[in-house]
Amino acid sequence: MLIAARALQGTAGGGLMQLVIITISDLFSMRSRTLYLGFTEVVWAIAGGAGPLIGGAFTQLAFTLLGFWINLPVCAISFVLLAVFLDVHNPRTNLVEGLIAIDWLGTLSVLAVTLMLLLGLDFGGTVFPWTSAKVICLIVFGVVMIGFFVLSEKKFARYPLMPLNMFKERSNVAAFVVGFSQGMAYIAAEYYLPLYFQSVKQASPIRSGVLILPITVGQAAAGITVGVLMHQTGRYREIIWVGLLLMTLGTGLYISFDTTTSIARLVGFELIGGIGCGLLFQAPIIAIQNTVSQKDTAMATATYQSLKNVATSMSIVIGGVVFQNGMNARAAGLRSTGLDEGIVKAMSGGQAAASVEIIGTIQDHTQRRAVLDAFAESLRNIWIMYTCIAAIGLVAAAFIKQTNLSTDHTETKTGIQQMTDQSQDQTTTIVTPTPLM
């Protein structure tokens, strides 16, 4: 039941994140939308920071289910506000026609790619050996399905899930790589820094939520700043460069985290990484939207966000594999300290991340220090990997081109009729003044 509910929630949540960006992109000109996208980033950053803090409090106070129930009134209020105030072009496409128009082959193939690759990477070295037929088949067939997906989009899809013509522009490819690397790096910080706090620093769930706040503050500050900067200057390429530089630097600084790291260093390094990631939430999207026509903005945005969602999923899985293999490699060292075999098994493989509370029960100082060092060193391997991933994005950013951000608002008309009737105008251009800031 929990898995099914999470799958449903993830499907809805992923769609909502894209629809917010697409709706803003439809309502405002290229220059104006930068400001409003900056506002949304601030909201997401605040919510992302408050979520772990509230969730940690519920968990520590034994009110775990409140973490699920609290979403219901928030979603209900949001639904009412949208129903009353949101006014966008709505062609009322027939349900049957809409279902037929969906790129089912592309959807199923990209789902197969994601599942097989994630399961193969997740199983490798933990559940099964890397040489296992199960792991090899999952990874190989996952890669093969990428080719099938490309063939499906190119030859069979009437309305492609991911139009391939967007990848003909070098700047777009670079922006997609930037988004992918940023997606992997930022979710790693959100996910694995709390693990560091609760294991190596022995912080409670509430304190862990507090310690992750510097990243949230950095992201929120960068979000509103980047929106204003792009709105007033029309520049986005330099913002992407600075963001990637800070993200790579911040992630690299996480490598130094160990059992002796002070709170001041934690806060300072998190701020650097948070600001870097915050500068990159919207600027790459603007870079892509600025190279496609307004009628293709929704598909370009959806493609970018889909790749980023895949990146976040892969990031957690790959990071988990690196961490688990690191803990497995240190199992012999833990045994050599005389640590109980049951605790050694709990600290090995896939159980390690869920066994941080056991650390506090270890009375012997030498044994406890060995466990803390094992966690710190295994997490260090993760940050080395993510620093390399962030650096790849930094290199790719050099190929993003800067073009003028228009102040002309193009009203996008959607629906199957607009997509199929080639003789009918699909967009109407309206020149509007840019709001003053």
C-alpha positions as CSV (number, residue, x, y, z in Angstrom):
1,M,0.0,0.0,0.0
2,L,2.8,2.4,0.9
3,I,4.7,1.7,-2.3
4,A,1.5,2.2,-4.4
5,A,0.7,5.5,-2.6
6,R,4.2,6.8,-3.0
7,A,4.0,5.9,-6.8
8,L,0.8,7.8,-7.1
9,Q,2.1,10.8,-5.1
10,G,5.3,10.9,-7.1
11,T,3.4,10.8,-10.4
12,A,1.2,13.7,-9.3
13,G,4.0,15.7,-7.7
14,G,6.2,15.4,-10.7
15,G,3.5,16.6,-13.0
16,L,2.6,19.5,-10.8
17,M,6.2,20.8,-10.6
18,Q,6.3,20.9,-14.4
19,L,2.8,22.4,-14.8
20,V,3.7,25.3,-12.5
21,I,6.7,26.3,-14.7
22,I,4.7,25.7,-17.9
23,T,1.8,27.8,-16.7
24,I,4.1,30.7,-15.7
25,S,5.8,30.4,-19.1
26,D,2.5,30.6,-20.9
27,L,1.3,33.7,-18.9
28,F,4.4,35.9,-19.2
29,S,7.0,37.0,-21.6
30,M,10.5,35.5,-21.5
31,R,11.9,38.5,-19.6
32,S,9.0,38.7,-17.1
33,R,8.7,35.0,-16.4
34,T,12.2,35.0,-14.9
35,L,11.0,37.1,-11.9
36,Y,8.0,34.8,-11.2
37,L,10.0,31.6,-11.6
38,G,12.3,33.1,-9.0
39,F,9.4,33.5,-6.6
40,T,8.4,29.8,-7.2
41,E,12.0,28.8,-6.4
42,V,11.8,30.6,-3.1
43,V,8.6,28.9,-2.2
44,W,10.0,25.5,-3.1
45,A,13.2,26.2,-1.1
46,I,11.3,27.2,2.0
47,A,9.0,24.2,1.7
48,G,12.0,21.9,1.1
49,G,13.6,23.3,4.3
50,A,10.5,23.2,6.4
51,G,9.6,19.7,5.3
52,P,12.5,17.8,6.9
53,L,12.3,20.0,10.0
54,I,8.6,19.2,10.5
55,G,9.0,15.6,9.5
56,G,11.9,15.2,11.9
57,A,9.8,16.7,14.7
58,F,6.9,14.3,13.9
59,T,9.2,11.3,13.8
60,Q,11.0,12.2,17.1
61,L,7.6,12.8,18.8
62,A,6.2,9.5,17.5
63,F,3.6,11.3,15.3
64,T,4.9,9.8,12.1
65,L,1.5,9.6,10.4
66,L,1.0,13.3,10.8
67,G,3.7,13.7,8.1
68,F,1.2,12.2,5.7
69,W,-2.0,13.8,7.0
70,I,-0.6,17.3,7.0
71,N,-0.5,17.3,3.2
72,L,-4.2,16.9,2.9
73,P,-5.3,20.4,4.1
74,V,-2.5,22.1,2.3
75,C,-3.4,20.3,-1.0
76,A,-7.1,21.2,-0.4
77,I,-6.4,24.9,0.0
78,S,-4.2,24.9,-3.1
79,F,-6.9,23.2,-5.1
80,V,-9.5,25.8,-4.1
81,L,-7.2,28.7,-4.9
82,L,-6.4,27.2,-8.4
83,A,-10.0,26.5,-9.2
84,V,-11.0,30.1,-8.3
85,F,-8.1,32.2,-9.6
86,L,-6.2,30.3,-12.4
87,D,-7.3,31.5,-15.8
88,V,-5.5,29.8,-18.8
89,H,-6.4,28.7,-22.3
90,N,-8.4,25.5,-22.0
91,P,-9.5,23.8,-25.2
92,R,-11.4,21.0,-23.5
93,T,-10.0,18.2,-25.5
94,N,-12.2,15.1,-25.7
95,L,-11.1,12.5,-23.2
96,V,-10.9,9.6,-25.7
97,E,-9.0,11.8,-28.2
98,G,-6.7,12.9,-25.5
99,L,-5.9,9.3,-24.4
100,I,-5.3,8.2,-28.0
101,A,-2.9,11.2,-28.5
102,I,-0.7,10.2,-25.6
103,D,2.7,8.8,-26.6
104,W,2.1,5.5,-24.9
105,L,5.0,3.7,-26.5
106,G,7.4,6.4,-25.5
107,T,5.9,6.5,-22.0
108,L,6.3,2.8,-21.5
109,S,9.8,2.7,-22.9
110,V,11.1,5.5,-20.8
111,L,9.5,3.9,-17.8
112,A,11.3,0.7,-18.6
113,V,14.6,2.5,-19.1
114,T,14.3,4.2,-15.7
115,L,13.1,1.1,-13.8
116,M,15.7,-1.3,-15.2
117,L,18.6,1.0,-14.8
118,L,17.7,2.0,-11.3
119,L,17.0,-1.6,-10.2
120,G,20.2,-2.8,-11.8
121,L,22.3,-0.1,-10.0
122,D,20.5,-0.6,-6.7
123,F,21.0,-4.4,-6.7
124,G,24.6,-4.3,-7.8
125,G,27.1,-5.0,-5.1
126,T,24.4,-5.1,-2.3
127,V,21.6,-7.5,-3.1
128,F,23.5,-9.3,-5.9
129,P,27.1,-9.3,-7.0
130,W,27.9,-6.9,-9.9
131,T,28.7,-10.0,-12.0
132,S,25.2,-11.5,-11.3
133,A,23.1,-12.2,-14.4
134,K,20.2,-10.2,-12.9
135,V,22.3,-7.1,-12.5
136,I,23.9,-7.3,-15.9
137,C,20.6,-8.0,-17.7
138,L,18.8,-5.1,-16.0
139,I,21.6,-2.6,-16.9
140,V,22.2,-3.9,-20.4
141,F,18.5,-4.1,-21.3
142,G,18.0,-0.7,-19.7
143,V,20.6,0.8,-22.1
144,V,19.0,-1.1,-25.0
145,M,15.6,0.4,-24.2
146,I,17.1,3.9,-24.5
147,G,17.7,3.1,-28.2
148,F,14.1,1.8,-28.5
149,F,12.8,5.0,-26.9
150,V,14.7,7.2,-29.3
151,L,13.4,5.1,-32.2
152,S,9.9,5.4,-30.9
153,E,10.1,9.1,-30.6
154,K,11.6,9.5,-34.0
155,K,9.5,7.1,-36.1
156,F,6.3,6.2,-34.4
157,A,5.1,8.9,-32.0
158,R,2.6,11.4,-33.5
159,Y,2.9,13.7,-30.5
160,P,6.4,12.7,-29.1
161,L,6.9,12.6,-25.3
162,M,10.3,14.1,-25.9
163,P,10.7,15.8,-29.3
164,L,14.2,15.0,-30.5
165,N,14.7,18.1,-32.6
166,M,15.4,20.0,-29.3
167,F,18.7,18.1,-29.1
168,K,19.9,19.4,-32.4
169,E,20.8,22.7,-30.8
170,R,24.1,22.4,-28.9
171,S,23.1,25.0,-26.4
172,N,20.0,23.0,-25.4
173,V,22.1,19.8,-25.0
174,A,24.5,21.7,-22.7
175,A,21.5,23.0,-20.7
176,F,20.1,19.5,-20.3
177,V,23.5,18.3,-19.1
178,V,23.6,21.2,-16.6
179,G,20.1,20.4,-15.3
180,F,21.0,16.7,-15.0
181,S,24.2,17.3,-13.0
182,Q,22.5,19.9,-10.8
183,G,19.6,17.5,-10.2
184,M,22.0,14.8,-9.0
185,A,24.1,17.1,-6.9
186,Y,21.4,19.1,-5.1
187,I,19.3,16.0,-4.2
188,A,22.4,14.3,-2.9
189,A,22.9,17.2,-0.4
190,E,19.3,17.1,0.6
191,Y,19.4,13.3,1.2
192,Y,22.9,12.4,2.3
193,L,23.8,15.4,4.5
194,P,21.0,14.5,7.0
195,L,22.5,11.0,7.0
196,Y,25.8,12.5,7.9
197,F,24.2,14.6,10.6
198,Q,22.4,11.6,12.2
199,S,25.2,9.1,11.9
200,V,28.6,10.9,12.2
201,K,27.4,13.9,14.2
202,Q,24.7,11.8,16.1
203,A,22.1,14.5,15.7
204,S,18.4,13.9,16.4
205,P,15.9,14.1,13.5
206,I,14.9,17.6,14.6
207,R,18.5,18.8,14.9
208,S,19.2,17.3,11.6
209,G,16.4,19.3,10.1
210,V,17.9,22.4,11.6
211,L,21.4,21.7,10.3
212,I,20.1,21.4,6.8
213,L,18.6,24.8,6.9
214,P,21.7,26.7,5.6
215,I,21.2,25.0,2.2
216,T,17.5,26.1,2.2
217,V,18.5,29.6,3.1
218,G,21.1,29.7,0.4
219,Q,18.7,28.3,-2.2
220,A,15.9,30.8,-1.3
221,A,18.2,33.8,-1.3
222,A,19.7,32.7,-4.7
223,G,16.3,32.0,-6.1
224,I,14.9,35.5,-5.6
225,T,18.2,37.1,-6.6
226,V,18.6,35.2,-9.8
227,G,15.0,36.0,-10.8
228,V,15.6,39.8,-10.3
229,L,19.0,39.7,-12.0
230,M,17.6,37.9,-15.1
231,H,14.6,40.2,-15.2
232,Q,16.6,43.4,-15.0
233,T,19.7,42.4,-17.1
234,G,18.4,39.7,-19.5
235,R,21.5,37.6,-18.8
236,Y,21.4,34.0,-17.7
237,R,24.6,32.4,-19.0
238,E,26.9,34.1,-16.5
239,I,24.4,33.1,-13.7
240,I,24.7,29.5,-14.8
241,W,28.5,29.7,-14.8
242,V,28.6,31.1,-11.3
243,G,26.0,28.7,-10.0
244,L,27.9,25.7,-11.3
245,L,31.2,27.0,-9.9
246,L,29.7,27.4,-6.4
247,M,27.9,24.1,-6.6
248,T,31.1,22.3,-7.6
249,L,33.1,24.1,-4.9
250,G,30.4,23.5,-2.2
251,T,30.1,19.8,-3.1
252,G,33.9,19.4,-3.1
253,L,34.1,21.0,0.4
254,Y,31.7,18.3,1.7
255,I,34.5,15.8,1.1
256,S,36.2,17.2,4.2
257,F,33.3,16.4,6.5
258,D,34.4,14.0,9.2
259,T,33.8,13.3,12.9
260,T,35.6,16.6,14.0
261,T,33.9,19.0,11.6
262,S,32.6,22.1,13.4
263,I,29.1,23.6,13.1
264,A,30.6,26.8,11.6
265,R,32.3,24.8,8.8
266,L,29.1,22.9,8.2
267,V,27.0,26.1,7.9
268,G,29.6,27.8,5.7
269,F,30.0,25.0,3.3
270,E,26.3,24.4,3.1
271,L,25.7,28.0,2.2
272,I,28.1,27.8,-0.6
273,G,26.5,24.7,-2.0
274,G,23.0,26.0,-1.4
275,I,23.6,29.3,-3.2
276,G,25.2,27.4,-6.1
277,C,22.3,25.0,-6.5
278,G,19.8,27.9,-6.0
279,L,21.2,29.8,-9.0
280,L,20.6,26.8,-11.2
281,F,17.0,25.9,-10.6
282,Q,15.5,28.3,-13.2
283,A,18.4,29.7,-15.3
284,P,18.9,26.5,-17.4
285,I,15.2,26.4,-18.1
286,I,15.3,29.9,-19.4
287,A,18.3,29.1,-21.6
288,I,16.3,26.2,-23.2
289,Q,13.0,28.1,-23.5
290,N,14.8,31.0,-25.2
291,T,15.9,28.8,-28.1
292,V,12.6,27.2,-28.9
293,S,9.3,28.7,-30.2
294,Q,6.6,29.5,-27.7
295,K,4.4,26.7,-28.9
296,D,7.2,24.2,-28.0
297,T,7.9,25.7,-24.6
298,A,5.8,23.2,-22.7
299,M,7.5,20.2,-24.3
300,A,10.9,21.7,-23.8
301,T,10.2,22.4,-20.1
302,A,8.6,19.0,-19.6
303,T,11.7,17.3,-21.2
304,Y,14.1,19.3,-19.0
305,Q,12.1,18.5,-15.9
306,S,11.7,14.8,-16.8
307,L,15.5,14.5,-17.3
308,K,16.0,16.2,-14.0
309,N,13.6,13.9,-12.2
310,V,15.5,10.9,-13.6
311,A,18.7,12.5,-12.4
312,T,17.4,12.9,-8.8
313,S,16.2,9.2,-8.8
314,M,19.5,8.0,-10.2
315,S,21.4,10.2,-7.8
316,I,19.9,8.6,-4.7
317,V,20.3,5.1,-6.0
318,I,23.9,5.5,-7.2
319,G,24.9,7.4,-4.0
320,G,23.3,4.6,-2.0
321,V,25.3,2.0,-3.9
322,V,28.6,3.9,-3.3
323,F,27.8,4.4,0.4
324,Q,26.7,0.7,0.9
325,N,29.8,-0.6,-0.9
326,G,31.9,1.7,1.3
327,M,30.4,0.3,4.4
328,N,30.8,-3.3,3.2
329,A,34.5,-2.6,2.5
330,R,34.9,-1.5,6.2
331,A,33.1,-4.4,7.7
332,A,36.3,-6.3,8.4
333,G,37.8,-3.3,10.1
334,L,34.8,-3.1,12.4
335,R,35.1,-6.8,13.3
336,S,38.7,-6.3,14.2
337,T,37.7,-3.9,17.0
338,G,35.6,-6.7,18.6
339,L,32.3,-5.2,17.6
340,D,29.3,-7.5,18.0
341,E,28.6,-9.4,14.8
342,G,25.0,-8.4,14.8
343,I,26.0,-4.7,14.8
344,V,28.6,-5.3,12.1
345,K,25.9,-6.8,9.9
346,A,23.6,-3.9,10.6
347,M,26.3,-1.5,9.6
348,S,27.0,-3.3,6.3
349,G,25.2,-3.1,3.0
350,G,21.7,-1.7,2.6
351,Q,21.0,-1.8,6.3
352,A,23.6,0.8,7.3
353,A,21.6,4.0,6.5
354,A,18.7,2.6,8.5
355,S,20.8,1.6,11.5
356,V,22.2,5.0,12.7
357,E,20.3,4.8,16.0
358,I,22.4,1.7,16.9
359,I,25.5,3.8,17.0
360,G,24.3,5.5,20.2
361,T,24.0,2.1,22.0
362,I,27.7,1.2,21.5
363,Q,29.4,1.7,24.8
364,D,33.1,1.0,23.9
365,H,34.7,4.3,22.7
366,T,37.1,2.6,20.3
367,Q,34.3,0.6,18.6
368,R,32.0,3.6,18.4
369,R,34.7,5.8,16.9
370,A,35.4,3.0,14.3
371,V,31.7,3.0,13.3
372,L,31.6,6.8,13.1
373,D,34.8,6.8,10.9
374,A,33.3,4.2,8.7
375,F,30.2,6.3,8.1
376,A,32.3,9.4,7.5
377,E,34.7,7.7,5.0
378,S,31.8,6.0,3.1
379,L,30.0,9.3,2.8
380,R,33.3,11.0,1.7
381,N,33.3,8.6,-1.3
382,I,29.8,9.9,-2.3
383,W,30.9,13.5,-2.3
384,I,33.9,12.8,-4.5
385,M,31.5,11.2,-7.0
386,Y,29.1,14.2,-6.9
387,T,31.9,16.7,-7.2
388,C,32.9,15.0,-10.5
389,I,29.3,15.1,-11.6
390,A,29.0,18.8,-10.8
391,A,32.2,19.4,-12.7
392,I,30.8,17.8,-15.8
393,G,27.9,20.3,-15.6
394,L,30.5,23.1,-15.3
395,V,32.2,22.0,-18.5
396,A,28.9,21.7,-20.3
397,A,27.9,25.2,-19.4
398,A,30.6,26.6,-21.6
399,F,28.5,25.6,-24.6
400,I,25.3,27.5,-23.5
401,K,24.7,30.5,-25.7
402,Q,23.3,33.8,-24.5
403,T,20.4,35.4,-26.6
404,N,18.2,38.3,-25.9
405,L,15.2,37.7,-23.5
406,S,12.2,39.1,-25.3
407,T,9.6,41.3,-23.6
408,D,6.9,40.2,-26.2
409,H,4.3,38.0,-24.6
410,T,3.1,35.1,-26.9
411,E,-0.2,33.6,-25.9
412,T,0.1,29.8,-26.3
413,K,-3.0,28.0,-27.6
414,T,-3.1,24.3,-26.7
415,G,-5.1,21.3,-27.6
416,I,-5.0,18.6,-30.2
417,Q,-6.8,20.7,-32.8
418,Q,-4.1,23.4,-32.6
419,M,-1.4,20.7,-33.0
420,T,-3.0,19.0,-36.0
421,D,-4.4,21.9,-38.0
422,Q,-1.2,23.1,-39.7
423,S,-3.0,25.8,-41.6
424,Q,-4.3,27.5,-38.5
425,D,-2.2,30.0,-36.5
426,Q,-1.0,28.4,-33.3
427,T,0.1,31.5,-31.5
428,T,-0.8,35.1,-31.2
429,T,1.9,37.7,-30.3
430,I,1.0,40.4,-27.9
431,V,3.5,43.1,-27.0
432,T,3.3,44.0,-23.3
433,P,5.5,46.3,-21.2
434,T,7.9,44.6,-18.8
435,P,6.9,45.2,-15.2
436,L,9.1,47.7,-13.4
437,M,11.2,46.4,-10.4
